Amino acid sequence: MVFQAALQKERAANQAALEKERLASQAALEAALDERDQTTARLLEEERARNEAGQWALYEIFVVSFFSH
C-alpha cells in the first residue's frame, strides 16, 4: 500500500514535470513562429519597396524621357 502510494506520487510528479516542459516548449515554439512571421512581413515589405522603386525608375526612364524630347 505504501509502495503504491509512493509510485502514484512519483507518477504525478513526472506528469507535472512533463506538462511544464511541454508548456515551455510550446511557448518557445510560438515565440519562434511569431518572430518568423514578423521577419517574413518585414522582408516582403522591403521587397515591395524595391519593386516599387524599380517600377518608378522604369517609368521615369521611358515616360519622362519620352516627353522631355
Stockholm file with secondary structure:
# STOCKHOLM 1.0

chainA/1-69         MVFQAALQKERAANQAALEKERLASQAALEAALDERDQTTARLLEEERARNEAGQWALYEIFVVSFFSH
#=GR chainA/1-69 SS CHHHHHHHHHHHHHHHHHHHHHHHHHHHHHHHHHHHHHHHHHHHHHHHHHHHHHHHHHHIIIIIHHHTC
#=GC SS_cons        CHHHHHHHHHHHHHHHHHHHHHHHHHHHHHHHHHHHHHHHHHHHHHHHHHHHHHHHHHHIIIIIHHHTC
//
